[in-house]
Amino acid sequence: MGESIIATAEYDELLDSIKRTLAAGQLRAARAVNNVLVETYWQIGRDIVVRRREQGRGAKVRAPVRGPADGTSRDARPVGP
């Protein structure tokens, strides 16, 4: 039969290594998500600037005035998973 895993210095070292690897992966994932969000917000800002320039100085880029009861938050919700 196989050897059982017991709490030894070797096991503790392996466990610490696994924890560090997981923490590093989580940090890389969080940074990647943050980078994508920043890029998305920049793109939204660029789109707004372009539309304002196309519509002329002082133009406001706005949707018709709507409140929560008529679907504004639903309109802004992302599509997909």
KAPEUR-V990192 format. One record per backbone hydrogen bond with DSSP energy under -0.5 kcal/mol. CO is the residue of the C=O (numbers start at 1). NH is the residue of the N-H. E is the energy in kcal/mol with one decimal. If there is no record, write none. Layout:
# KAPEUR-V990192
CO/NH/E  CO/NH/E
This chain:
# KAPEUR-V990192
4/6/-0.6  6/8/-1.2  8/12/-2.8  9/13/-2.2  10/14/-2.2  11/15/-2.9  12/16/-2.4  13/17/-2.2  14/18/-2.5  15/19/-2.4  16/20/-2.4  17/21/-2.4  18/22/-2.6  19/23/-2.5  20/24/-2.5  21/25/-2.3  22/26/-2.6  23/27/-2.2  24/28/-2.5  25/29/-2.4  26/30/-2.5  27/31/-2.4  28/32/-2.3  29/33/-2.5  30/34/-2.5  31/35/-2.6  32/36/-2.2  33/37/-2.5  34/38/-2.6  35/39/-2.4  36/40/-2.3  37/41/-2.6  38/42/-2.4  39/43/-2.2  40/44/-2.3  41/45/-2.4  42/46/-2.8  43/47/-2.6  44/48/-2.1  45/49/-2.4  46/50/-2.7  47/51/-2.2  48/52/-2.4  49/53/-2.4  50/54/-2.4  51/55/-2.1  52/56/-1.0  56/59/-1.8  60/62/-1.0  67/70/-1.5  67/72/-1.3  68/71/-1.2  71/75/-2.5  72/76/-1.5  73/77/-0.7  74/77/-0.6
